[in-house]
Amino acid sequence: MDFGEAFRQIRLSKGLTLKQLANDQVSVSQLSQFERGLSRLSVDRFTGLLQAMQTSFDEFNQIRRGEEPNQVDELIAQYDGMRSANALVERGQTSPDYVAMEQRIAELAAYNTRHYSLRLDQFIQIERYAAHARSHPDQGDGLQAIQYYLQNVDDWGVYEVNLFKSCMQFFPASAIMGMLRITKKKVARFNALPGQNRLVINTYFTAISAFVAKDDFARAHTAHQAATTLVHQQGNVASAVLLPFMEGWIVLPERGEQPARPLFEQTLRWQEEMGLTKQHQIWTSIYNGLLDTTARGEKQMYSFS
């Protein structure tokens, strides 16, 4: 099955019309031509459309190749949806519902006793560690076994990158920075694939959020500089628009709202000028959430996907 045909199949399965899926960047006519194999879409636009259909690139490829979706992947993706930045914004939340998440982990553990998966077992262990760390922040070993695993695996796939992002809040800042330095090399095997070129950039963005939550502003600025370099190397416009916002993310708790506000507003202005209406709405909500949590003295880490 070609890309356009697989895309159409997913769209129809979700009950979406071309008009509903079209946006400021891709018209109804362009979508129709893409589905019929008469034209192509840029990676950024294609990835954005998959996100609009709440479909990962891995899920898209499974459908395109006629493979059955992996049940464990689906269960983990559903759980991650309870805490992702975009999902929180859409639900009008500034932080995840941790009680609901712990209840869901108990359900996943029960499922895993009936259909055992090592990967799901590891995922449950991490999330239970997370729940313990929230109530006992000074206890624990920083998930040293997982640190060792990530540092010594030669090639990272999507699973390892997401594992890294999930554990950043528990890793010492020095361990996060050490792994960031090797991330680009670790993912070189698949980073050039369609839909994956933003994977490392989003890892840097997640690290910025983690460093800020740890009040380590020096490392947050270093991660931002690395993300800036990579964005320019890739020529990734969608991520370039977000760079001022991510700098503001650091400056807000470091120096206050007054110097941070112009940085946030620069990204929001660019989005508005480029006609990125949905992205503008999402990032405006994130901005308001950051102002609110910072004013209350709370620390919140976001994972970017």
PEFENUR-V703515 format. One record per backbone hydrogen bond with DSSP energy under -1.0 kcal/mol. NH is the residue of the N-H (numbers start at 1). CO is the residue of the C=O. If there is no record, write none. Layout:
NH&CO  NH&CO
This chain:
6&2  7&3  8&4  9&5  10&6  11&7  12&8  13&9  14&10  15&12  16&11  21&17  22&18  23&26  31&27  32&28  33&29  34&30  35&31  36&32  37&34  38&33  46&42  47&43  48&44  49&45  50&46  51&47  52&48  53&49  54&51  55&50  60&56  61&57  62&58  63&59  64&60  65&61  67&62  74&70  75&71  76&72  77&73  78&74  79&75  80&76  81&77  82&79  83&80  84&80  85&303  88&84  89&85  90&86  91&87  92&89  93&88  98&96  101&97  102&98  103&99  104&100  105&101  106&102  107&103  108&104  109&105  110&106  111&107  112&108  113&109  115&111  121&117  122&118  123&119  124&120  125&121  126&122  127&123  128&124  129&125  130&126  131&127  132&128  133&129  134&130  135&131  136&132  139&136  147&143  148&144  149&145  150&146  151&147  152&148  153&149  156&186  161&157  162&158  163&159  164&160  165&161  166&162  167&163  170&167  171&167  176&172  177&173  178&174  179&175  180&176  181&177  186&182  187&183  188&185  190&187  191&187  193&190  196&193  199&196  202&198  203&199  204&200  205&201  206&202  207&203  208&204  209&205  210&206  211&207  212&208  213&209  214&210  215&212  216&211  217&215  220&216  221&217  222&218  223&219  224&220  225&221  226&222  227&223  228&224  229&225  230&226  231&227  232&228  233&229  234&230  235&231  236&231  237&235  240&236  241&237  246&242  247&243  248&244  249&245  251&247  252&248  254&250  255&251  256&251  256&252  260&256  261&257  264&260  265&261  266&262  267&263  268&264  269&265  270&266  271&267  272&268  273&269  274&270  275&272  276&271  277&275  280&276  281&277  282&278  283&279  284&280  285&281  286&282  287&283  288&284  289&285  290&286  291&287  292&288  293&289  294&290  295&291  296&292  297&294  298&293
